[in-house]
Amino acid sequence: MSIFVTVPTLLRTFTQDQKRIEVQGQTVLDVIEYMEKQYPGVKERLIGDGQVHRFVNIYVNDDDIRFVDNLATVLKAGDSLTILPAVAGG
Amino acid sequence: MLSIRAGLLEAMLEQARRDHPLETCGIVAAPIGVRTAERLVPMDNAARSPTFFSFDPRQQLAVWRALDERDEECRVIYHSHTASVAYPSAEDVRYAGDASVHYVIVSTLAAVAECVRSFRIINNKVTEERICVVH
């Protein structure tokens, strides 16, 4: 089942500068595991202790996964997953 | 050095003064490959706090998609400090992970002499840089 991932500038060093990649997976976590196999090192930039890092936003289509099922958010063929750095500060 | 179109720093300050005492925030976009940051995009501070800011994730997604469509990139991330000088806080440094972005801070504290400053933040190291205004 193909899912399309939009990769932020910060992670493009892992994806040989590709901005959009095609991956496989039934859930967001599956997709991240799949990406880790293809692009080792990417997983620890996105998640730690089973949670998405607070400085990362992951969206499935238009929805922030924090407001759906987090890493267990279910995907369907053709869904688009976007990763963006969360922007915040004091 | 940050190269930025004339008028945008003033627009940031005006936005910051309008939102004071809450922190304000936004980005300046630049066409990919072009040196000067050209387009100011004010963002909502989802935290609505006098000591913290965060982009609203949904608004951020829409803005980033528009950047993509316009062949632009986020060149500057700016926010205000309402009770301290225009220098990155520890929290700013923790979140600022992008070596390609200029981090501009504006201070709305009345006694501050330099109310707009720009920084690069790379591997937690803060370096102030010169701002070049392009007319």
Backbone of each chain as ProteinMPNN parsed JSONL, in Angstrom:
{"seq_chain_A": "MSIFVTVPTLLRTFTQDQKRIEVQGQTVLDVIEYMEKQYPGVKERLIGDGQVHRFVNIYVNDDDIRFVDNLATVLKAGDSLTILPAVAGG", "coords_chain_A": {"N_chain_A": [[0.846, -1.196, 0.0], [0.811, 2.016, -1.066], [2.145, 5.011, 0.245], [2.602, 8.497, 0.311], [5.277, 10.508, 1.245], [6.087, 13.699, 2.399], [9.092, 15.217, 2.79], [10.83, 17.103, 5.209], [13.168, 19.865, 4.854], [15.249, 19.536, 6.707], [15.536, 16.774, 6.977], [16.301, 15.862, 4.575], [18.881, 15.203, 4.02], [19.043, 12.598, 4.684], [17.475, 11.398, 2.774], [18.68, 11.499, 0.318], [18.32, 14.077, -0.705], [15.759, 13.992, -1.667], [12.484, 15.243, -1.885], [10.012, 14.231, -1.838], [8.864, 11.061, -1.086], [8.058, 7.622, -1.787], [6.445, 5.273, 0.157], [5.726, 2.361, 2.25], [3.098, 1.064, 4.34], [0.829, 0.392, 7.08], [0.185, 1.928, 9.199], [1.151, 5.079, 10.787], [3.425, 4.592, 12.319], [4.369, 2.235, 11.099], [5.15, 3.303, 8.646], [7.25, 4.951, 9.417], [9.035, 3.041, 10.369], [9.51, 1.692, 7.995], [10.707, 3.751, 6.545], [13.013, 4.015, 8.058], [14.374, 1.684, 7.433], [14.982, 2.15, 4.772], [16.278, 4.586, 4.896], [18.477, 4.867, 7.022], [18.619, 6.111, 10.365], [16.751, 8.043, 10.324], [14.55, 7.559, 11.904], [15.136, 8.065, 14.65], [15.21, 10.779, 14.584], [12.633, 11.471, 14.494], [11.0, 10.119, 16.362], [10.932, 9.131, 19.853], [11.135, 7.065, 22.706], [8.75, 5.865, 21.983], [7.098, 7.936, 21.226], [6.119, 10.787, 19.247], [8.592, 13.25, 18.71], [8.532, 16.377, 20.471], [9.257, 18.527, 18.974], [8.562, 17.992, 16.423], [6.158, 17.827, 13.837], [3.693, 15.696, 12.561], [1.657, 14.98, 9.87], [-1.285, 13.457, 8.582], [-2.602, 13.562, 5.543], [-4.611, 16.275, 5.955], [-4.506, 16.303, 8.677], [-3.156, 16.672, 11.911], [-1.353, 14.21, 13.509], [-1.382, 14.045, 16.266], [-3.884, 14.693, 17.018], [-5.327, 12.639, 16.125], [-4.684, 9.39, 16.069], [-2.11, 9.397, 16.982], [0.977, 7.704, 16.619], [-0.245, 5.376, 15.936], [-2.073, 5.978, 14.038], [-4.139, 5.143, 11.387], [-3.501, 4.338, 7.987], [-4.453, 4.829, 4.531], [-4.303, 3.587, 1.148], [-2.589, 5.825, -0.97], [-2.676, 7.949, 0.739], [-1.291, 10.982, 2.11], [1.591, 11.816, 3.809], [2.912, 14.255, 5.846], [5.819, 15.716, 7.083], [6.848, 18.094, 9.383], [8.972, 20.561, 10.923], [8.193, 21.399, 14.261], [7.371, 24.649, 15.201], [8.421, 26.74, 17.677], [9.024, 28.472, 20.792], [10.53, 30.497, 23.406]], "CA_chain_A": [[0.0, 0.0, 0.0], [1.72, 3.159, -1.198], [1.888, 6.27, 0.944], [3.583, 9.484, -0.134], [5.766, 11.284, 2.377], [6.799, 14.94, 2.116], [10.212, 15.23, 3.732], [11.295, 18.476, 5.45], [14.562, 20.168, 4.473], [16.17, 19.001, 7.711], [15.731, 15.32, 6.868], [16.611, 15.481, 3.191], [20.221, 14.604, 3.952], [18.833, 11.145, 4.776], [16.727, 10.882, 1.606], [19.432, 11.93, -0.872], [17.722, 15.332, -1.171], [14.407, 13.829, -2.213], [11.493, 15.984, -1.123], [8.822, 13.384, -1.754], [9.231, 9.664, -1.263], [6.942, 6.688, -1.738], [6.756, 4.273, 1.179], [4.657, 1.397, 2.516], [2.752, 0.927, 5.762], [-0.597, 0.441, 7.461], [0.04, 2.997, 10.203], [2.252, 6.051, 10.747], [4.623, 3.926, 12.856], [4.873, 1.344, 10.029], [5.82, 4.127, 7.635], [8.533, 5.399, 9.981], [9.918, 1.849, 10.379], [9.869, 1.468, 6.594], [11.679, 4.797, 6.183], [14.27, 3.728, 8.763], [15.089, 0.648, 6.662], [15.489, 2.762, 3.533], [17.11, 5.761, 5.2], [18.82, 4.675, 8.435], [18.883, 7.303, 11.178], [15.624, 8.974, 10.249], [13.567, 7.267, 12.971], [15.437, 8.751, 15.918], [14.958, 12.214, 14.42], [11.183, 11.686, 14.528], [10.348, 9.598, 17.568], [11.749, 8.641, 20.959], [10.277, 6.482, 23.745], [7.437, 5.537, 21.439], [6.295, 9.155, 21.011], [6.672, 11.761, 18.31], [9.283, 14.331, 19.415], [7.651, 17.562, 20.557], [9.651, 19.503, 17.968], [8.207, 17.473, 15.091], [4.732, 17.639, 13.545], [3.424, 14.746, 11.472], [0.273, 15.115, 9.419], [-1.812, 12.556, 7.563], [-3.4, 14.487, 4.737], [-4.656, 17.589, 6.611], [-4.667, 16.152, 10.129], [-2.027, 16.471, 12.809], [-1.637, 12.886, 14.098], [-1.617, 14.167, 17.718], [-5.331, 14.804, 17.221], [-5.974, 11.416, 15.608], [-4.246, 8.268, 16.917], [-0.647, 9.454, 17.072], [1.718, 6.795, 15.726], [-1.127, 4.275, 15.517], [-3.012, 6.483, 13.026], [-4.24, 4.188, 10.274], [-3.349, 4.946, 6.659], [-4.998, 4.086, 3.397], [-3.498, 3.781, -0.067], [-2.655, 7.152, -1.577], [-2.595, 9.005, 1.753], [-0.066, 11.739, 2.076], [2.102, 12.08, 5.157], [3.817, 15.409, 5.797], [6.595, 15.926, 8.307], [7.35, 19.478, 9.482], [9.491, 20.887, 12.252], [7.291, 22.24, 15.052], [8.049, 25.923, 15.446], [8.027, 27.26, 18.973], [10.126, 29.031, 21.554], [10.089, 31.238, 24.592]], "C_chain_A": [[0.884, 1.251, 0.0], [1.216, 4.397, -0.458], [2.966, 7.248, 0.458], [3.982, 10.367, 1.05], [6.476, 12.546, 1.873], [7.833, 15.134, 3.216], [10.67, 16.678, 3.956], [12.777, 18.639, 5.098], [15.556, 19.474, 5.406], [16.466, 17.51, 7.566], [16.16, 14.897, 5.468], [18.034, 14.958, 3.018], [20.097, 13.077, 4.015], [18.256, 10.587, 3.472], [17.379, 11.294, 0.289], [18.749, 13.134, -1.537], [16.337, 15.178, -1.789], [13.397, 14.486, -1.273], [10.245, 15.125, -0.896], [9.248, 11.943, -1.993], [7.986, 8.793, -1.164], [7.325, 5.579, -0.772], [5.558, 3.323, 1.335], [4.333, 1.402, 4.001], [1.268, 1.061, 6.005], [-0.868, 1.558, 8.471], [1.228, 3.954, 10.062], [3.535, 5.39, 11.252], [5.229, 2.981, 11.812], [5.686, 2.14, 9.012], [7.195, 4.569, 8.138], [9.529, 4.229, 10.021], [10.407, 1.555, 8.954], [10.938, 2.487, 6.158], [13.041, 4.501, 6.819], [15.084, 2.675, 8.01], [15.722, 1.246, 5.413], [16.519, 3.856, 3.823], [17.515, 5.716, 6.68], [19.148, 5.984, 9.155], [17.685, 8.229, 11.249], [14.665, 8.794, 11.442], [13.86, 8.055, 14.251], [15.282, 10.265, 15.822], [13.474, 12.527, 14.583], [10.545, 11.249, 15.836], [11.369, 9.142, 18.608], [10.805, 8.166, 22.043], [8.85, 6.259, 23.231], [6.532, 6.722, 21.167], [6.948, 10.01, 19.937], [7.364, 12.854, 19.117], [8.413, 15.586, 19.405], [8.031, 18.617, 19.522], [9.42, 19.007, 16.54], [6.683, 17.405, 14.984], [4.611, 16.64, 12.398], [1.936, 14.834, 11.144], [-0.068, 13.964, 8.466], [-2.853, 13.364, 6.808], [-3.428, 15.836, 5.466], [-4.623, 17.501, 8.136], [-3.359, 15.892, 10.856], [-2.305, 15.152, 13.562], [-1.849, 12.944, 15.606], [-3.115, 14.235, 18.018], [-6.073, 13.622, 16.601], [-5.511, 10.282, 16.542], [-2.734, 8.229, 17.071], [-0.007, 8.438, 16.124], [0.872, 5.628, 15.239], [-2.136, 4.732, 14.459], [-2.963, 5.599, 11.783], [-4.212, 4.932, 8.942], [-4.072, 4.134, 5.611], [-4.199, 4.448, 2.147], [-3.694, 5.195, -0.615], [-2.61, 8.285, -0.561], [-1.253, 9.723, 1.65], [0.333, 12.088, 3.505], [3.113, 13.21, 5.055], [4.51, 15.542, 7.15], [7.097, 17.372, 8.291], [7.988, 19.684, 10.857], [8.445, 21.712, 12.989], [8.043, 23.524, 15.365], [7.512, 26.515, 16.737], [9.246, 27.854, 19.665], [9.591, 29.852, 22.714], [10.3, 32.714, 24.441]], "O_chain_A": [[1.615, 1.504, 0.958], [0.044, 4.767, -0.529], [4.108, 6.854, 0.225], [3.129, 10.9, 1.759], [7.361, 12.466, 1.02], [7.506, 15.205, 4.4], [10.878, 17.408, 2.987], [13.53, 17.666, 5.053], [16.557, 18.908, 4.967], [17.524, 17.039, 7.983], [16.361, 13.71, 5.207], [18.358, 14.346, 2.0], [20.932, 12.354, 3.472], [18.519, 9.44, 3.113], [16.703, 11.423, -0.733], [18.619, 13.198, -2.76], [15.802, 16.125, -2.368], [13.443, 14.316, -0.055], [9.531, 15.277, 0.095], [9.913, 11.639, -2.984], [6.992, 9.171, -0.544], [8.412, 5.01, -0.874], [4.538, 3.457, 0.659], [5.192, 1.708, 4.827], [0.546, 1.731, 5.267], [-1.985, 2.062, 8.584], [2.177, 3.685, 9.326], [4.607, 5.599, 10.685], [6.448, 2.926, 11.654], [6.756, 1.716, 8.576], [8.174, 4.565, 7.392], [10.715, 4.406, 9.742], [11.571, 1.213, 8.744], [11.922, 2.143, 5.503], [14.085, 4.709, 6.201], [16.312, 2.75, 7.948], [16.844, 0.902, 5.042], [17.495, 4.023, 3.092], [16.956, 6.447, 7.497], [19.855, 6.843, 8.629], [17.606, 9.093, 12.122], [14.057, 9.753, 11.918], [12.959, 8.635, 14.857], [15.23, 10.956, 16.839], [13.089, 13.68, 14.782], [9.658, 11.923, 16.359], [12.51, 8.814, 18.283], [9.775, 8.796, 22.282], [7.877, 6.443, 23.962], [5.341, 6.552, 20.908], [8.163, 9.969, 19.739], [6.804, 13.344, 20.098], [7.659, 15.829, 18.463], [7.232, 19.503, 19.218], [9.997, 19.524, 15.583], [6.004, 16.981, 15.919], [5.326, 16.725, 11.4], [1.081, 14.77, 12.027], [0.758, 13.553, 7.651], [-3.859, 13.792, 7.374], [-2.388, 16.483, 5.591], [-4.705, 18.525, 8.814], [-2.571, 15.024, 10.48], [-3.361, 14.998, 14.176], [-2.424, 12.022, 16.184], [-3.56, 13.888, 19.112], [-7.303, 13.609, 16.557], [-5.924, 10.24, 17.701], [-2.147, 7.165, 17.265], [-0.404, 8.329, 14.964], [1.215, 4.967, 14.259], [-2.974, 3.938, 14.031], [-1.902, 5.346, 11.212], [-4.81, 5.997, 8.788], [-4.283, 2.931, 5.76], [-3.515, 5.47, 2.097], [-4.816, 5.69, -0.71], [-2.517, 9.453, -0.94], [-0.25, 9.18, 1.187], [-0.47, 12.583, 4.296], [4.06, 13.136, 4.272], [3.88, 15.487, 8.206], [7.694, 17.819, 7.312], [7.586, 19.053, 11.835], [7.866, 22.631, 12.409], [9.213, 23.49, 15.749], [6.314, 26.76, 16.877], [10.368, 27.744, 19.169], [8.388, 29.902, 22.973], [9.981, 33.479, 25.351]]}, "seq_chain_B": "MLSIRAGLLEAMLEQARRDHPLETCGIVAAPIGVRTAERLVPMDNAARSPTFFSFDPRQQLAVWRALDERDEECRVIYHSHTASVAYPSAEDVRYAGDASVHYVIVSTLAAVAECVRSFRIINNKVTEERICVVH", "coords_chain_B": {"N_chain_B": [[24.788, 36.646, 7.176], [21.673, 38.31, 7.151], [19.552, 38.961, 4.499], [17.037, 41.123, 3.726], [13.883, 42.326, 2.565], [13.056, 45.783, 2.349], [11.028, 47.342, 4.808], [9.906, 45.105, 5.962], [10.943, 44.461, 8.482], [9.966, 46.519, 10.004], [7.278, 45.945, 9.778], [7.139, 43.557, 11.215], [7.733, 44.502, 13.781], [5.585, 46.18, 14.207], [3.495, 44.354, 14.221], [4.261, 42.909, 16.483], [4.025, 44.839, 18.473], [1.348, 45.291, 18.375], [0.337, 42.836, 19.234], [1.392, 42.666, 21.766], [0.732, 42.321, 25.271], [1.26, 39.669, 24.589], [3.335, 37.163, 23.053], [4.391, 37.409, 19.664], [4.504, 35.977, 16.308], [5.932, 34.564, 13.26], [6.802, 34.051, 9.771], [9.307, 34.73, 7.229], [9.226, 34.419, 3.851], [11.205, 33.251, 1.076], [11.932, 33.243, -2.393], [13.106, 30.179, -3.747], [16.568, 29.925, -4.036], [16.946, 32.625, -4.236], [18.46, 35.484, -2.784], [17.34, 37.356, -1.028], [14.984, 37.684, 1.613], [11.564, 37.902, 1.175], [8.732, 37.847, 1.559], [6.414, 38.485, 3.979], [4.868, 36.483, 6.396], [2.619, 36.585, 8.72], [1.973, 34.684, 11.671], [-0.363, 32.832, 13.756], [-0.03, 32.889, 17.262], [-0.283, 30.045, 18.808], [0.004, 29.411, 21.441], [-0.692, 31.644, 22.829], [0.636, 33.328, 24.763], [2.538, 35.355, 27.097], [5.126, 34.591, 27.379], [5.842, 32.536, 25.716], [5.803, 31.045, 22.449], [4.053, 29.315, 19.839], [3.67, 27.876, 16.665], [0.514, 27.392, 15.135], [-0.292, 24.13, 14.38], [-1.946, 23.342, 12.212], [-2.333, 25.681, 10.71], [0.302, 26.107, 10.076], [0.824, 23.943, 8.385], [-0.759, 24.617, 6.158], [0.493, 27.0, 5.373], [3.078, 26.108, 4.768], [2.519, 24.413, 2.639], [1.696, 26.291, 0.784], [4.11, 27.599, 0.398], [5.523, 25.654, -0.942], [4.015, 25.44, -3.312], [4.544, 27.895, -4.412], [7.184, 27.798, -4.964], [8.89, 28.615, -2.906], [10.838, 29.104, 0.107], [11.02, 28.749, 3.701], [12.665, 31.303, 5.049], [13.13, 32.94, 7.191], [12.392, 32.76, 10.632], [10.453, 34.429, 12.858], [9.923, 35.952, 16.083], [8.491, 37.539, 19.005], [9.859, 39.037, 21.969], [8.495, 39.963, 24.965], [9.14, 40.885, 27.42], [11.82, 40.924, 27.676], [15.204, 41.182, 26.37], [16.109, 41.239, 22.809], [17.156, 38.473, 22.283], [18.006, 35.038, 21.814], [16.215, 32.777, 23.889], [16.712, 30.036, 26.231], [14.781, 28.159, 25.607], [14.128, 28.928, 23.003], [16.486, 28.185, 21.704], [16.472, 25.439, 22.062], [14.379, 24.651, 20.387], [15.173, 25.579, 17.915], [16.189, 24.185, 15.243], [17.122, 24.373, 12.669], [19.583, 24.859, 10.427], [19.512, 26.34, 8.146], [17.869, 28.434, 8.475], [17.155, 31.821, 9.383], [16.926, 33.302, 12.498], [14.907, 35.643, 13.748], [14.481, 38.02, 16.259], [12.27, 40.175, 17.868], [11.997, 42.806, 20.154], [9.631, 44.046, 22.41], [9.995, 45.411, 24.619], [10.198, 48.435, 26.277], [12.587, 49.712, 27.116], [14.627, 48.675, 25.614], [17.47, 48.94, 23.524], [18.37, 47.897, 20.999], [15.993, 46.72, 19.05], [15.405, 44.828, 17.104], [16.887, 41.899, 16.115], [19.028, 39.5, 14.483], [19.741, 36.006, 14.198], [21.793, 33.056, 13.783], [21.269, 29.705, 14.583], [22.919, 27.007, 15.367], [23.459, 23.665, 16.039], [22.85, 24.167, 18.757], [24.34, 26.441, 19.188], [24.509, 29.896, 19.365], [24.71, 32.528, 17.082], [25.057, 35.863, 16.425], [24.02, 37.862, 13.646], [24.559, 40.167, 10.9], [22.091, 42.438, 9.633], [20.896, 43.033, 6.461], [19.197, 45.41, 4.769], [17.219, 45.45, 1.93], [16.431, 47.618, -0.646]], "CA_chain_B": [[24.042, 37.887, 7.045], [20.296, 38.205, 6.673], [19.141, 39.954, 3.513], [15.568, 41.182, 3.85], [13.248, 43.432, 1.839], [12.722, 46.97, 3.164], [9.663, 47.441, 5.32], [9.436, 43.898, 6.657], [11.303, 44.507, 9.908], [9.003, 47.444, 10.614], [5.987, 45.237, 9.846], [7.241, 42.613, 12.343], [7.653, 45.272, 15.025], [4.208, 46.673, 14.337], [2.714, 43.173, 14.631], [4.645, 42.578, 17.867], [3.456, 45.864, 19.378], [-0.108, 45.079, 18.365], [0.031, 41.624, 20.019], [1.906, 42.844, 23.12], [1.868, 41.648, 25.933], [1.488, 38.285, 24.156], [4.379, 37.033, 22.033], [3.9, 37.264, 18.305], [5.411, 35.112, 15.546], [5.665, 34.467, 11.828], [7.951, 33.689, 8.939], [9.491, 35.466, 5.986], [9.526, 33.466, 2.783], [12.06, 33.719, -0.018], [11.94, 32.313, -3.52], [14.273, 29.294, -3.657], [17.711, 30.387, -4.834], [17.044, 34.092, -4.194], [19.148, 35.828, -1.54], [16.588, 38.24, -0.125], [13.692, 37.253, 2.148], [10.685, 38.863, 0.504], [7.281, 37.837, 1.826], [6.116, 38.305, 5.408], [3.661, 35.706, 6.679], [2.35, 36.554, 10.164], [1.325, 33.445, 12.114], [-1.017, 32.912, 15.059], [0.657, 32.243, 18.376], [-1.268, 29.116, 19.374], [0.191, 29.371, 22.896], [-1.267, 32.89, 23.371], [1.336, 33.499, 26.041], [3.529, 36.434, 27.104], [6.484, 34.042, 27.536], [6.058, 31.379, 24.836], [5.024, 31.047, 21.208], [4.114, 28.106, 19.019], [2.825, 27.959, 15.478], [-0.616, 26.482, 15.102], [0.14, 23.111, 13.419], [-2.789, 23.324, 11.001], [-1.989, 26.872, 9.929], [1.655, 25.895, 9.564], [0.748, 23.032, 7.229], [-1.287, 25.382, 5.022], [1.522, 27.969, 4.947], [4.189, 25.355, 4.144], [2.044, 23.954, 1.32], [1.726, 27.456, -0.111], [5.516, 27.833, 0.057], [5.833, 24.634, -1.954], [3.359, 25.795, -4.576], [5.143, 29.126, -4.941], [8.644, 27.593, -5.063], [9.542, 29.434, -1.884], [11.214, 28.394, 1.327], [10.971, 29.551, 4.926], [14.021, 31.82, 5.222], [13.221, 33.579, 8.513], [11.343, 32.552, 11.634], [10.576, 35.54, 13.813], [8.97, 36.042, 17.187], [8.788, 38.682, 19.867], [10.029, 38.937, 23.423], [7.72, 41.1, 25.454], [9.666, 41.356, 28.708], [13.272, 40.705, 27.722], [15.896, 41.692, 25.184], [15.954, 40.456, 21.581], [18.227, 37.474, 22.242], [17.334, 33.746, 21.974], [16.124, 32.155, 25.216], [17.084, 28.615, 26.208], [13.699, 27.456, 24.895], [14.317, 29.24, 21.573], [17.619, 27.41, 21.201], [16.053, 24.027, 22.028], [13.499, 24.4, 19.241], [15.719, 26.072, 16.652], [17.063, 23.123, 14.757], [17.357, 24.441, 11.232], [20.768, 25.674, 10.136], [19.302, 27.172, 6.959], [16.901, 29.484, 8.813], [17.574, 32.969, 10.196], [15.981, 33.484, 13.594], [14.827, 37.068, 14.092], [13.729, 38.293, 17.491], [11.974, 41.583, 18.088], [11.629, 43.039, 21.553], [8.685, 45.155, 22.614], [10.337, 46.031, 25.903], [10.444, 49.843, 25.943], [13.945, 50.179, 27.41], [15.627, 47.967, 24.802], [18.046, 49.797, 22.486], [18.293, 47.198, 19.711], [14.761, 45.948, 19.211], [15.316, 43.746, 16.102], [18.192, 41.269, 15.902], [18.941, 38.239, 13.747], [20.697, 35.007, 14.692], [21.815, 31.673, 13.305], [21.365, 28.808, 15.74], [23.366, 25.734, 14.784], [23.919, 22.763, 17.111], [22.676, 24.876, 20.041], [25.245, 27.584, 19.312], [23.857, 31.113, 18.857], [25.619, 33.515, 16.496], [24.329, 37.01, 15.879], [24.462, 38.216, 12.297], [24.185, 41.483, 10.42], [20.875, 42.466, 8.816], [21.033, 43.932, 5.318], [17.867, 45.743, 4.245], [17.309, 45.652, 0.482], [15.357, 48.508, -1.119]], "C_chain_B": [[22.625, 37.623, 6.534], [20.019, 39.334, 5.685], [17.61, 39.965, 3.463], [15.033, 42.445, 3.179], [12.858, 44.563, 2.806], [11.254, 46.942, 3.584], [9.235, 46.244, 6.162], [9.784, 43.905, 8.145], [10.327, 45.413, 10.652], [7.636, 46.755, 10.777], [5.984, 44.225, 10.994], [7.049, 43.347, 13.665], [6.232, 45.759, 15.284], [3.296, 45.541, 14.819], [2.991, 42.843, 16.105], [4.03, 43.564, 18.853], [1.944, 45.7, 19.481], [-0.473, 43.903, 19.28], [0.506, 41.713, 21.474], [0.736, 42.945, 24.108], [2.06, 40.179, 25.549], [2.619, 38.266, 23.133], [3.721, 36.871, 20.668], [4.892, 36.408, 17.511], [5.04, 35.094, 14.066], [6.906, 34.015, 11.08], [8.128, 34.731, 7.836], [9.943, 34.442, 4.947], [10.45, 34.107, 1.762], [11.931, 32.738, -1.171], [13.22, 31.464, -3.445], [15.378, 29.817, -4.573], [17.895, 31.891, -4.837], [17.552, 34.507, -2.813], [18.262, 36.564, -0.519], [15.25, 37.632, 0.309], [12.657, 38.318, 1.799], [9.267, 38.973, 1.074], [7.013, 37.509, 3.3], [4.818, 37.519, 5.566], [3.452, 35.678, 8.202], [1.614, 35.262, 10.526], [0.618, 33.708, 13.444], [-0.11, 32.27, 16.105], [-0.365, 31.352, 19.084], [-1.17, 29.061, 20.891], [-0.471, 30.574, 23.575], [-0.688, 33.211, 24.752], [2.282, 34.696, 25.954], [4.965, 35.912, 27.179], [6.781, 32.889, 26.59], [5.274, 31.597, 23.548], [5.096, 29.673, 20.577], [3.201, 28.318, 17.822], [1.664, 26.989, 15.656], [-0.311, 25.43, 14.031], [-0.656, 23.103, 12.11], [-2.475, 24.51, 10.093], [-0.606, 26.694, 9.31], [1.637, 24.994, 8.33], [0.276, 23.788, 5.992], [-0.232, 26.34, 4.473], [2.662, 27.239, 4.235], [3.778, 24.803, 2.773], [2.078, 25.097, 0.306], [3.164, 27.771, -0.527], [5.913, 26.904, -1.09], [5.277, 25.02, -3.327], [4.019, 27.001, -5.235], [6.644, 29.006, -5.153], [9.401, 28.528, -4.125], [10.005, 28.53, -0.755], [11.079, 29.341, 2.508], [12.391, 30.007, 5.205], [14.219, 32.372, 6.636], [12.079, 33.082, 9.388], [11.51, 33.685, 12.643], [9.564, 35.396, 14.939], [9.379, 37.199, 18.088], [9.089, 38.226, 21.287], [9.37, 40.172, 24.007], [8.235, 41.637, 26.791], [11.159, 41.115, 28.826], [13.883, 41.199, 26.409], [15.717, 40.738, 23.996], [17.136, 39.497, 21.437], [17.582, 36.113, 22.52], [17.368, 33.222, 23.415], [16.554, 30.695, 25.087], [16.044, 27.809, 25.432], [13.805, 27.701, 23.378], [15.394, 28.332, 20.979], [17.241, 25.932, 21.08], [15.233, 23.722, 20.784], [14.149, 24.725, 17.89], [16.702, 25.072, 16.06], [17.555, 23.314, 13.333], [18.485, 25.422, 10.906], [20.543, 26.605, 8.943], [18.391, 28.373, 7.253], [17.572, 30.593, 9.635], [16.5, 33.164, 11.266], [16.004, 34.952, 14.017], [13.984, 37.219, 15.35], [13.513, 39.796, 17.598], [11.543, 41.743, 19.539], [10.687, 44.225, 21.635], [8.903, 45.806, 23.982], [10.82, 47.46, 25.626], [11.904, 50.261, 26.085], [15.023, 49.574, 26.508], [16.139, 48.856, 23.669], [17.922, 49.147, 21.104], [17.071, 46.304, 19.736], [14.556, 44.885, 18.131], [16.716, 43.195, 15.868], [18.005, 39.919, 15.225], [20.069, 37.298, 14.163], [20.677, 33.756, 13.808], [21.969, 30.827, 14.552], [21.674, 27.421, 15.192], [23.98, 24.884, 15.892], [23.938, 23.468, 18.475], [23.607, 26.071, 20.233], [24.594, 28.797, 18.628], [24.91, 32.073, 18.317], [24.788, 34.661, 15.942], [24.887, 37.355, 14.506], [23.957, 39.608, 11.932], [22.889, 41.373, 9.613], [21.086, 43.479, 7.698], [19.643, 44.172, 4.715], [17.992, 46.117, 2.77], [16.121, 46.489, 0.001], [14.967, 48.191, -2.557]], "O_chain_B": [[22.41, 36.828, 5.619], [20.225, 40.508, 5.991], [16.977, 38.944, 3.192], [15.664, 43.5, 3.226], [12.397, 44.32, 3.921], [10.37, 46.569, 2.813], [8.318, 46.347, 6.976], [9.014, 43.413, 8.97], [9.917, 45.12, 11.775], [6.938, 46.954, 11.771], [4.969, 44.045, 11.667], [6.317, 42.898, 14.547], [5.745, 45.752, 16.415], [2.448, 45.73, 15.692], [2.075, 42.54, 16.868], [3.573, 43.179, 19.93], [1.345, 45.936, 20.53], [-1.463, 43.961, 20.01], [0.073, 40.928, 22.317], [-0.224, 43.642, 23.779], [2.923, 39.506, 26.112], [2.833, 39.249, 22.424], [2.649, 36.281, 20.536], [5.996, 36.142, 17.985], [3.967, 35.553, 13.676], [7.918, 33.649, 11.676], [7.219, 35.51, 7.547], [10.909, 33.707, 5.148], [10.479, 35.327, 1.6], [11.832, 31.531, -0.951], [14.289, 31.978, -3.116], [15.139, 30.113, -5.744], [18.881, 32.394, -5.375], [17.13, 33.954, -1.798], [18.423, 36.405, 0.691], [14.484, 37.133, -0.516], [12.85, 39.498, 2.092], [8.672, 40.051, 1.074], [7.334, 36.427, 3.791], [3.802, 37.843, 4.952], [4.039, 34.845, 8.892], [0.743, 34.804, 9.786], [0.936, 34.656, 14.161], [0.502, 31.232, 15.855], [-1.198, 31.83, 19.854], [-2.139, 28.708, 21.563], [-0.776, 30.523, 24.766], [-1.403, 33.343, 25.745], [2.774, 35.022, 24.874], [5.914, 36.686, 27.06], [7.868, 32.314, 26.652], [4.226, 32.243, 23.544], [6.075, 28.949, 20.754], [2.105, 28.865, 17.946], [1.808, 25.917, 16.244], [-0.09, 25.793, 12.875], [-0.097, 22.882, 11.036], [-2.366, 24.368, 8.875], [-0.373, 27.082, 8.166], [2.343, 25.247, 7.354], [0.835, 23.625, 4.907], [-0.08, 26.478, 3.259], [3.153, 27.708, 3.209], [4.598, 24.736, 1.857], [2.433, 24.911, -0.858], [3.411, 28.163, -1.667], [6.547, 27.314, -2.062], [5.962, 24.938, -4.346], [4.049, 27.114, -6.46], [7.307, 29.989, -5.483], [10.403, 29.14, -4.495], [9.624, 27.362, -0.667], [11.031, 30.561, 2.35], [13.242, 29.191, 5.561], [15.307, 32.291, 7.206], [10.936, 32.993, 8.94], [12.587, 33.868, 13.211], [8.498, 34.802, 14.773], [10.466, 37.76, 17.953], [8.632, 37.175, 21.737], [9.655, 41.295, 23.591], [7.822, 42.706, 27.24], [11.71, 41.102, 29.927], [13.177, 41.579, 25.475], [15.25, 39.609, 24.143], [18.003, 39.685, 20.583], [16.698, 36.025, 23.373], [18.412, 33.225, 24.067], [16.737, 30.184, 23.982], [16.388, 26.889, 24.69], [13.595, 26.788, 22.579], [15.229, 27.784, 19.889], [17.632, 25.256, 20.128], [15.375, 22.652, 20.192], [13.731, 24.211, 16.853], [17.899, 25.114, 16.346], [18.331, 22.498, 12.836], [18.357, 26.634, 11.084], [21.301, 27.556, 8.751], [18.172, 29.221, 6.387], [18.439, 30.329, 10.469], [15.308, 33.187, 10.962], [16.99, 35.438, 14.57], [12.916, 36.621, 15.479], [14.443, 40.586, 17.44], [10.812, 40.911, 20.077], [10.91, 45.265, 21.016], [8.109, 46.63, 24.435], [11.74, 47.666, 24.835], [12.411, 51.056, 25.293], [16.199, 49.921, 26.624], [15.35, 49.456, 22.939], [17.433, 49.767, 20.16], [17.089, 45.246, 20.366], [13.611, 44.103, 18.232], [17.623, 43.928, 15.472], [16.965, 39.275, 15.368], [21.19, 37.725, 14.44], [19.671, 33.447, 13.17], [22.709, 31.184, 15.469], [20.809, 26.751, 14.629], [24.896, 25.317, 16.591], [24.904, 23.374, 19.232], [23.659, 26.65, 21.318], [24.186, 28.728, 17.469], [25.881, 32.394, 19.003], [23.919, 34.457, 15.094], [26.073, 37.165, 14.239], [23.052, 40.148, 12.568], [22.623, 40.346, 8.988], [21.415, 44.637, 7.952], [19.003, 43.246, 4.218], [18.776, 46.994, 2.408], [14.964, 46.125, 0.209], [14.082, 48.84, -3.114]]}, "name": "protein", "num_of_chains": 2, "seq": "MSIFVTVPTLLRTFTQDQKRIEVQGQTVLDVIEYMEKQYPGVKERLIGDGQVHRFVNIYVNDDDIRFVDNLATVLKAGDSLTILPAVAGGMLSIRAGLLEAMLEQARRDHPLETCGIVAAPIGVRTAERLVPMDNAARSPTFFSFDPRQQLAVWRALDERDEECRVIYHSHTASVAYPSAEDVRYAGDASVHYVIVSTLAAVAECVRSFRIINNKVTEERICVVH"}
